[in-house]
Amino acid sequence: MKAFMRHDIDNAWCPGCGNFGILNILSEVLEELDIKKQNVVFVSGIGQAAKTPHYLDVNMFNGLHGRALPVATGIKMANPELVVVAEGGDGDMYGEGGNHFLNAARRNVNIVHIVHNNMVYGLTKGQASPTSQKEFKTGVQVEGVSNEPFNPILTALSLNASFVARAYMKNKDHTKSILKEAFLHKGYALVDIFQPCVVFNPVNTYEWFSQNSYILDEKEHDRTDMLSAVKKAMEIEPFALGIFYQQTKKTFEEYLGRDKGSFAPLYTKKHDMKELKKHFDGYTIY
């Protein structure tokens, strides 16, 4: 097991970080689904969670803060046969990348969107993130957070996203089952995963997430019922965990005719590299 894990580089996460659990779960999911390494691409932005693809033996693109989703969309359009995953933290995906989150859900791009939600900015030393709870005090929000916390589940549902789920990484088997369904889903799949930041968030700890969340009873919750999903998404403390909503609808690739088995490149143009080089003579390229 864990053939997708890389062991040739140092891991920069703090001891006890919830990211380790998500990394282990992802590695097992990829292997158990028998996904070939050459067929999967992880795209991330900036942040501790965005380092996850560095520690997986897969194709990856690490770009700008909050910009993973448009890159992931472009990769999927260029080669629809790839399994494309956009991964990052709650600040990266819901703050800087908030607009891209809205449009990925609206377009129904056939990608998996994994968000590590620790309710704080971990990489930049602990300021409040979009999902930070009210009155949460930080070195920046010294009087406590006054903003309403962003609800990604409710937002995705309001955009009629085709797969909307939340998990808690400590519930390993439950999180694995959700991620497997997300990978097998045809269309945009949001998986918001609770995970503690053991250094910069002393409030939302492992114990706090365990005490303030519960797993949806699949016998009682109908994942095809939007109204039921919305009601569950509005619940806070405790937060519901599971697949809130799932539907089948036309994907972005299908609208563009990019879902066919044989496809032509989106854009090709031959360049004379010697001619191009002339334009850069005298300039330093960074």
C-alpha positions as CSV (number, residue, x, y, z in Angstrom):
1,M,0.0,0.0,0.0
2,K,0.9,3.7,-0.2
3,A,2.7,3.3,-3.5
4,F,1.7,6.8,-4.3
5,M,3.6,8.3,-1.4
6,R,6.9,9.9,-2.0
7,H,9.7,9.2,0.5
8,D,12.6,11.0,-1.3
9,I,11.8,14.5,0.0
10,D,11.4,16.1,3.4
11,N,7.9,16.9,4.6
12,A,7.5,20.5,5.8
13,W,4.4,20.0,7.9
14,C,4.4,20.4,11.7
15,P,4.2,17.2,13.7
16,G,0.6,16.4,14.4
17,C,-0.7,18.4,11.4
18,G,-4.0,17.1,10.1
19,N,-2.6,17.2,6.6
20,F,-0.7,14.0,7.2
21,G,-4.0,12.1,7.6
22,I,-5.4,13.5,4.4
23,L,-2.2,12.6,2.5
24,N,-2.3,9.0,3.8
25,I,-6.0,8.7,2.9
26,L,-5.5,10.1,-0.6
27,S,-2.6,7.7,-1.3
28,E,-4.7,4.7,-0.3
29,V,-7.7,6.0,-2.3
30,L,-5.6,6.4,-5.5
31,E,-4.2,2.9,-5.1
32,E,-7.4,1.2,-4.2
33,L,-9.2,2.7,-7.2
34,D,-6.3,1.4,-9.3
35,I,-5.6,4.8,-10.9
36,K,-2.5,4.9,-13.0
37,K,0.0,7.5,-11.9
38,Q,0.6,8.8,-15.4
39,N,-3.1,9.4,-15.7
40,V,-3.6,11.7,-12.7
41,V,-2.7,15.4,-12.3
42,F,-2.9,17.3,-9.0
43,V,-3.1,21.1,-9.2
44,S,-2.5,23.3,-6.2
45,G,-1.9,26.9,-5.2
46,I,-0.1,28.2,-2.1
47,G,-0.4,27.1,1.5
48,Q,0.3,24.1,3.7
49,A,-2.5,22.0,2.2
50,A,-1.3,23.0,-1.3
51,K,2.0,21.2,-0.6
52,T,0.1,17.8,-0.6
53,P,0.9,17.0,-4.3
54,H,4.6,17.5,-3.5
55,Y,4.4,14.4,-1.4
56,L,2.6,12.2,-3.9
57,D,4.2,10.4,-6.8
58,V,1.9,11.9,-9.4
59,N,1.9,14.6,-12.1
60,M,1.4,18.0,-10.6
61,F,1.2,21.7,-11.2
62,N,1.9,24.1,-8.3
63,G,0.9,27.6,-9.2
64,L,-0.4,30.9,-7.7
65,H,-2.4,31.4,-4.5
66,G,-6.0,30.7,-5.2
67,R,-5.5,29.8,-8.9
68,A,-5.6,26.0,-8.8
69,L,-9.1,25.6,-10.3
70,P,-8.7,27.5,-13.6
71,V,-5.4,25.6,-14.2
72,A,-7.2,22.3,-13.4
73,T,-10.0,23.3,-15.7
74,G,-7.5,24.0,-18.5
75,I,-5.7,20.7,-18.0
76,K,-9.0,18.8,-18.1
77,M,-10.1,20.6,-21.3
78,A,-6.7,19.9,-23.0
79,N,-6.9,16.2,-22.1
80,P,-10.3,15.0,-20.8
81,E,-8.9,11.5,-20.3
82,L,-6.8,12.6,-17.3
83,V,-8.0,12.4,-13.7
84,V,-7.6,16.0,-12.5
85,V,-7.6,17.0,-8.8
86,A,-7.5,20.6,-7.5
87,E,-6.3,20.7,-3.9
88,G,-5.6,23.4,-1.4
89,G,-6.7,25.0,2.0
90,D,-9.7,26.9,3.0
91,G,-8.0,30.2,2.5
92,D,-6.4,29.3,-0.8
93,M,-9.7,27.9,-2.3
94,Y,-12.4,30.0,-0.6
95,G,-10.5,33.3,-0.1
96,E,-8.1,34.0,-2.9
97,G,-9.7,31.4,-5.1
98,G,-13.3,32.1,-4.2
99,N,-14.4,33.3,-7.6
100,H,-12.9,30.3,-9.3
101,F,-14.7,28.0,-6.8
102,L,-18.0,29.6,-7.8
103,N,-17.4,29.1,-11.5
104,A,-16.0,25.6,-11.3
105,A,-19.2,24.5,-9.6
106,R,-21.4,26.4,-12.1
107,R,-19.5,24.9,-15.1
108,N,-19.6,21.3,-13.7
109,V,-16.0,20.7,-14.8
110,N,-15.3,17.0,-14.3
111,I,-12.6,17.4,-11.6
112,V,-12.2,16.5,-7.9
113,H,-12.0,19.6,-5.7
114,I,-10.4,18.8,-2.3
115,V,-10.2,21.5,0.3
116,H,-8.4,21.1,3.6
117,N,-10.5,23.1,6.0
118,N,-8.7,24.0,9.3
119,M,-10.5,27.4,9.7
120,V,-7.2,29.3,9.7
121,Y,-4.3,30.4,7.5
122,G,-1.6,28.0,8.5
123,L,1.3,28.9,6.1
124,T,1.1,32.7,6.8
125,K,1.1,32.2,10.6
126,G,-2.4,32.1,11.8
127,Q,-4.7,34.9,10.6
128,A,-8.4,34.2,10.2
129,S,-9.5,32.5,7.0
130,P,-12.9,32.6,5.3
131,T,-14.2,29.7,7.4
132,S,-12.9,30.9,10.8
133,Q,-15.6,31.0,13.4
134,K,-16.9,34.2,15.0
135,E,-14.9,35.5,17.9
136,F,-11.9,33.4,17.0
137,K,-8.9,35.5,18.1
138,T,-5.6,35.7,16.2
139,G,-2.5,37.9,16.0
140,V,-4.3,39.9,13.4
141,Q,-7.9,39.7,14.6
142,V,-7.0,40.6,18.2
143,E,-10.5,41.4,19.2
144,G,-11.9,38.3,17.5
145,V,-13.4,37.5,14.1
146,S,-16.5,39.5,13.4
147,N,-17.3,38.2,9.9
148,E,-19.8,35.5,9.3
149,P,-17.9,32.3,8.5
150,F,-18.1,31.2,4.8
151,N,-20.2,28.1,4.3
152,P,-18.7,26.3,1.3
153,I,-21.3,23.4,1.4
154,L,-24.3,25.8,1.3
155,T,-22.6,27.9,-1.4
156,A,-21.9,24.9,-3.6
157,L,-25.5,23.7,-3.2
158,S,-26.8,27.2,-4.2
159,L,-24.8,26.8,-7.4
160,N,-26.4,23.4,-8.1
161,A,-23.1,21.6,-7.9
162,S,-23.3,18.0,-8.9
163,F,-21.4,16.5,-5.9
164,V,-21.1,18.2,-2.5
165,A,-19.5,16.5,0.5
166,R,-17.8,17.1,3.8
167,A,-15.5,14.8,5.8
168,Y,-13.3,14.9,8.9
169,M,-9.9,13.3,8.3
170,K,-9.8,11.5,11.7
171,N,-12.8,9.4,10.5
172,K,-10.5,7.6,8.1
173,D,-12.9,5.0,6.6
174,H,-15.7,7.5,6.2
175,T,-13.4,10.0,4.5
176,K,-12.0,7.3,2.2
177,S,-15.5,6.3,1.1
178,I,-16.4,9.9,0.3
179,L,-13.2,10.5,-1.7
180,K,-13.7,7.3,-3.7
181,E,-17.2,8.3,-4.7
182,A,-15.9,11.8,-5.6
183,F,-13.2,10.3,-7.9
184,L,-15.8,8.1,-9.5
185,H,-18.4,10.9,-10.0
186,K,-18.8,12.4,-13.4
187,G,-18.7,16.2,-12.9
188,Y,-17.5,18.7,-10.4
189,A,-17.0,17.1,-7.0
190,L,-16.4,19.2,-3.9
191,V,-15.0,17.4,-0.8
192,D,-14.4,19.8,2.1
193,I,-12.3,18.0,4.7
194,F,-12.0,19.2,8.3
195,Q,-8.4,18.9,9.7
196,P,-6.8,20.6,12.7
197,C,-3.9,23.1,12.5
198,V,-2.1,22.1,15.7
199,V,0.1,25.3,15.8
200,F,-2.1,28.2,14.8
201,N,-5.6,27.2,15.7
202,P,-5.9,26.2,19.4
203,V,-9.7,26.3,19.3
204,N,-10.6,23.9,16.4
205,T,-8.6,20.9,17.6
206,Y,-9.0,17.2,17.0
207,E,-11.2,17.0,20.0
208,W,-13.3,20.0,18.9
209,F,-13.9,18.5,15.5
210,S,-14.9,15.2,17.0
211,Q,-17.3,16.8,19.4
212,N,-18.8,19.2,16.9
213,S,-19.5,16.9,13.9
214,Y,-21.6,13.9,13.2
215,I,-21.9,11.5,10.3
216,L,-25.1,11.7,8.2
217,D,-27.3,8.6,8.4
218,E,-27.5,7.5,4.7
219,K,-30.7,5.6,5.4
220,E,-32.4,8.9,6.6
221,H,-30.6,11.4,4.3
222,D,-31.5,11.3,0.6
223,R,-28.5,12.7,-1.3
224,T,-30.7,13.4,-4.3
225,D,-32.9,15.8,-2.3
226,M,-31.7,19.3,-2.6
227,L,-33.9,20.8,0.1
228,S,-32.7,18.2,2.6
229,A,-29.1,18.9,1.6
230,V,-29.6,22.6,2.2
231,K,-31.1,22.1,5.6
232,K,-28.2,19.9,6.6
233,A,-25.7,22.4,5.2
234,M,-27.1,25.1,7.4
235,E,-26.4,23.1,10.6
236,I,-23.4,24.3,12.5
237,E,-21.8,22.9,15.7
238,P,-22.4,20.1,15.1
239,F,-21.5,20.0,11.5
240,A,-22.9,17.2,9.3
241,L,-20.4,14.9,7.6
242,G,-21.1,12.9,4.4
243,I,-22.3,13.4,0.9
244,F,-25.0,16.1,1.1
245,Y,-26.0,16.1,-2.6
246,Q,-25.3,14.3,-5.8
247,Q,-26.8,14.5,-9.2
248,T,-26.1,13.6,-12.8
249,K,-25.9,16.4,-15.3
250,K,-24.0,17.4,-18.4
251,T,-20.4,18.3,-17.8
252,F,-18.4,21.3,-19.1
253,E,-16.4,18.9,-21.3
254,E,-19.6,17.6,-22.9
255,Y,-20.9,21.1,-23.6
256,L,-17.6,21.8,-25.5
257,G,-17.5,18.4,-27.2
258,R,-14.3,17.5,-25.4
259,D,-15.7,14.2,-23.9
260,K,-15.1,12.1,-27.0
261,G,-12.6,9.3,-27.0
262,S,-10.6,10.7,-29.8
263,F,-10.0,14.5,-29.6
264,A,-7.9,17.1,-31.4
265,P,-5.6,19.4,-29.4
266,L,-7.4,22.7,-28.4
267,Y,-4.6,24.8,-29.8
268,T,-1.5,24.1,-31.8
269,K,0.9,26.5,-33.4
270,K,4.5,25.9,-34.5
271,H,7.1,28.4,-33.4
272,D,10.6,29.0,-34.7
273,M,12.5,29.1,-31.4
274,K,15.5,31.0,-33.0
275,E,13.1,33.7,-34.0
276,L,11.5,33.8,-30.6
277,K,14.9,34.1,-28.9
278,K,15.6,37.3,-30.8
279,H,12.8,39.0,-28.9
280,F,14.4,38.2,-25.6
281,D,18.0,39.1,-26.4
282,G,19.3,41.6,-23.8
283,Y,16.6,40.6,-21.2
284,T,17.1,38.5,-18.1
285,I,14.5,35.7,-17.9
286,Y,13.6,34.7,-14.4
